Amino acid sequence: MSPWTPQGTVYGTLLNFRREWDLWSARMTQDPHKAPPKAPVLYVKTANTFCPAGQDLLLQDGVSEVDIGATLGLVIGAQAQVVGAVLLNDWSVPHTSYYRPPVKFRCRDGFLGLPAQVTAGQVQDWAALQMEVRRNGELVQTVDLRELMRNMPALLADVGEFMTL
């Protein structure tokens, strides 16, 4: 079986966890935005970022550290239905602003760790899911989907208001 690779565009969501929202909330009313976002804030992971399962992340010149983000990817099929889910490792260069698209921080070669395959089927309760990131066996991050500002069905509906899924 060949490793899974996304067929289409991969989008990430910013400011959708309560903790992240709280950390950025003071800046949301400043220029240039002047108000908190009303719609989901998205970013793109381009095809050059895809890093197949088992492949090492190679840091490019000028990058000495990365932020590691355990991410649940939803695989969207016909009629905007979720047909599967994947665990992704969304790496980025640490940065202090979401103003302007963060392409140079998020779209570097190999900056999206892919799984070997998609887990097909429906998840009954997205909020019950929790992901853990371990480095050399040590727990370094827990991602609890109960902490989302928009749960999965609401996020998909809100994004579907301004783009085709």
N, C-alpha and C positions, 0 to 999 in steps of 0.2 A: 504494500500500500504506500503510495507516495504521500509525503507530508502535506498537510493542509496549508493552503495559501488563500488569502481573501480574494474574492472575485468581485471587484468593484471598489468603491471608496470606503475608507475607514475614517470614521469621525470619533473624536473624543469629546467628553463633556467637562467643562470647567465650572467651578462654583456650584456644584450640585450636592456636596456634602456639607452638613451644618457647620462643622468645624472650619472648613475652608471658607465658607460664606462669612462666618464670624471674623476670621482673620483678615479678610479683605473688605469688610463692610465699611470701615471708616474711609477707605479710599474711593468707594463707589459714588460718593456725592461730590468728589473733586473733578476738576477738568481732566479730560475732555468729556467724560460721560455725564456727570452732574446728577445721576440718579442710579439706583440699583437696576440691574437688567430685569426686564419683564419676561423675556423669552429665554430659552436655554442658550447658554454660551458654548459654542462648538469650536473645535479645532480639527484640522485634517492630519492624518498620518498617511503620507504618500508612499507609493510602492517601494521606493528606495529604503524605507525604514523597516521593511519586513525582514525579520531574522528567524529563519527556520528553527524548529525545535532541536535542541542539542548543540546549536552553533554558539560559539562564544561572542560576546559583545566586544568589539575592538574600538577603543577610544581613539578619536582622531586627534591630530595635533591641536594643542590649545585647550583640550578638554581634560581636566584632571579629576573630575568627579561628576557623578550623575545622581539625579533623584530617581528613585525606584517607585513605580506605582503599580500595585496589584490591581488589575482591571478585569471586569467582566465584560466580554464582548457579546453583543447580541447579533446573531446571523439572521438577516431579514430576507424572507423569500417573497413569493408572489403575493399581491394584495397587502403588502406591508405587514405580513404575519411573521412572528418570531418562529424560526424553524430549528434553531439550535443556539447553543451558547458555547463560548470559549473563554478560557482563562488566558489573559495576555499580560505581558510585562511591558508596561509603557514607560520607557526611560526618557528623561529629558535633562538638559543642562540646567542647573539651578539658575533661576532668574527672579527678578523682583517686580515684574509688571506684566499685566495681561493686555496693556494698551498696544494696539496693533497686533496683527497675527503673530504668534510666537514661533514662526517657522524655523528660524535659525536655532532655536532651543529644543524643538520637538521633532523636527524632520531630518535629523542626521541619519546617515547610513546605519542600518541595523538597529534602530532605536525602538522597534516594536517586536518583542519576543513572542513568537507564535507557538501554539500548541501543535502536537502531532496530528490531532484530529478534532473535529467538532463533536460535541455532545448533543445528539439530536433529541427532540422531544420538547414537551411543555414543562415548565416549572410552575407548580401550583402557587407557591408563595415566595416571590423574589425577595421580600424583606427578611425572610428567614435565613438567607444565605450570608455566609461570612467567609472571607478569604484571609489566608495568612501568608506572609512573606517570611521566609527563613533564609539566613545567610550562614552557611557552614553549620546548619542544624539549629542555629539560634534564632528565635522569633524576633523579628525587627519591625514588623508592621502587621496590624490586623485591620481589615476593611469590613465594616459591618453595614450591610445594605439597609438596615433600619434607620441609618443616619442620613439618608438621602433627603434633599429638599423636595425633589420630585421623585416619586416612586417610578418603577419601570413603566407601568402602563401610562401614567401621566406624562412622563418624559417622551415616550413615543408619540403620544397624541399631540403634545405641544410642538415637537419637532415637525410632525406631519402637517402642522398648520402652515408652515412656510417652505417646506421642501418635500419632494416625493421620496418616500422610503422604499 
